[in-house]
């Protein structure tokens, strides 16, 4: 089975799939189904509370952008843009705005975002 782990504290750990014994796509039988969400890649899964949290936990943004997920629009602490950051999908934290580093492919984080 594959499990996708979220970013570590202070963004030091990289997110990505981690293989576990038991076969691809297998979810631990000890977990209730409502605690697990499948990613776009059926061999990967995340915990349900990782959906719509603004972070690309699945690695393909399916936990943030999938039509099945139906995430709400960016919250007040976020800026909507086409992200260049693999960690984010279509919203970045406003703390990244106007920091002289491109985080949005259209540069709106540096020129249009009002900042934190």
DOZANU-297397 format. One record per residue (C-alpha): x, y, z; residue number from 0. Coordinates in steps of 0.001 Angstrom, whole numbers. Each point is the difference from the previous one (the first is absolute). Example, Ala and Ser with C-alpha at 12.3 -4.5 7.8 and 13.67 -1.06 7.14 Angstrom:
% residues 2
((12300; -4500; 7800); 0)
((1370; 3440; -660); 1)
This chain:
% residues 116
((0; 0; 0); 0)
((1109; 3545; -494); 1)
((-583; 2728; 2537); 2)
((716; 3625; -715); 3)
((1404; 1852; 2977); 4)
((-488; 3764; 475); 5)
((2759; 2561; 285); 6)
((1964; -152; 3199); 7)
((134; 2737; 2580); 8)
((1474; 3261; -1386); 9)
((-118; -1509; -3520); 10)
((3235; -1945; 447); 11)
((-1322; -3447; -948); 12)
((-940; -609; -3631); 13)
((-3470; -1284; -804); 14)
((-334; -3005; -2274); 15)
((-1126; -3598; -231); 16)
((1434; -2508; 2415); 17)
((-393; -3711; -712); 18)
((-1267; -2342; 2692); 19)
((-243; -3795; -177); 20)
((-3386; -1428; -862); 21)
((-562; 832; -3662); 22)
((-770; 3122; -1972); 23)
((-3143; 1891; 946); 24)
((-528; -1952; 3206); 25)
((-1291; 2073; 2874); 26)
((667; -1357; 3490); 27)
((-3037; -2044; 1013); 28)
((209; 1409; 3517); 29)
((-1015; 3476; -1269); 30)
((-3673; 891; -487); 31)
((-733; 971; -3627); 32)
((-1055; 3561; 948); 33)
((3542; 714; 1235); 34)
((1572; -776; -3393); 35)
((-153; 1808; -3349); 36)
((1420; -1352; -3245); 37)
((2155; 2174; -2222); 38)
((-154; 300; -3792); 39)
((2447; -2889; -84); 40)
((-2083; -2849; 1469); 41)
((3150; -1494; 1523); 42)
((379; 3043; 2279); 43)
((-2142; 1131; 2902); 44)
((-35; 2698; 2665); 45)
((-1899; 584; 3216); 46)
((-3352; 1741; -650); 47)
((930; 3089; 2019); 48)
((2796; 690; -2512); 49)
((-2529; 752; -2762); 50)
((-575; 3694; -726); 51)
((2702; 1118; 2427); 52)
((1836; 2065; -2630); 53)
((2967; -2370; -207); 54)
((667; -2411; -2861); 55)
((-43; -3160; 2130); 56)
((-688; -2404; -2898); 57)
((2791; 1303; -2206); 58)
((-2373; 554; -2942); 59)
((-2297; 2597; 1667); 60)
((-2919; -2447; -131); 61)
((-616; 628; 3722); 62)
((-406; 3737; -720); 63)
((-1355; 326; -3553); 64)
((-1852; -3210; -785); 65)
((-3637; 571; -995); 66)
((-856; -2729; 2486); 67)
((1728; 1889; 2818); 68)
((-1932; 3273; -543); 69)
((2289; 2137; 2123); 70)
((-1176; 3485; 951); 71)
((1749; 3011; -1568); 72)
((3170; 1369; 1577); 73)
((-516; 1257; 3540); 74)
((923; 3492; 1247); 75)
((3587; -1016; 789); 76)
((562; -1314; -3539); 77)
((518; 1467; -3502); 78)
((-1558; -1677; -3059); 79)
((2404; -474; -2906); 80)
((1482; -2654; -2285); 81)
((2711; -1183; 2364); 82)
((3533; -874; -1018); 83)
((598; -1637; 3382); 84)
((-463; -3763; 58); 85)
((-1094; 255; 3626); 86)
((-3068; 2113; -913); 87)
((-2628; -362; -2706); 88)
((-2058; 3101; -819); 89)
((353; 2003; 3223); 90)
((3138; 1097; 1814); 91)
((278; 1407; 3537); 92)
((-64; 3810; -66); 93)
((3198; 16; 2074); 94)
((1731; -964; -3278); 95)
((-1309; 3113; -1779); 96)
((2374; 2875; -711); 97)
((3013; -1917; 1319); 98)
((1995; 587; -3234); 99)
((-318; -3698; -967); 100)
((-2319; -1232; -2761); 101)
((-2562; -2471; 1362); 102)
((-2722; 528; -2648); 103)
((625; -663; -3689); 104)
((-1614; 3364; -847); 105)
((2095; 1885; 2620); 106)
((-3232; 1225; 1644); 107)
((1467; -859; 3410); 108)
((2546; 2775; -502); 109)
((-2025; 2592; -1922); 110)
((-3703; -442; 858); 111)
((-240; -1747; 3367); 112)
((-455; 2513; 2829); 113)
((2216; -2083; 2275); 114)
((-609; -1460; 3458); 115)
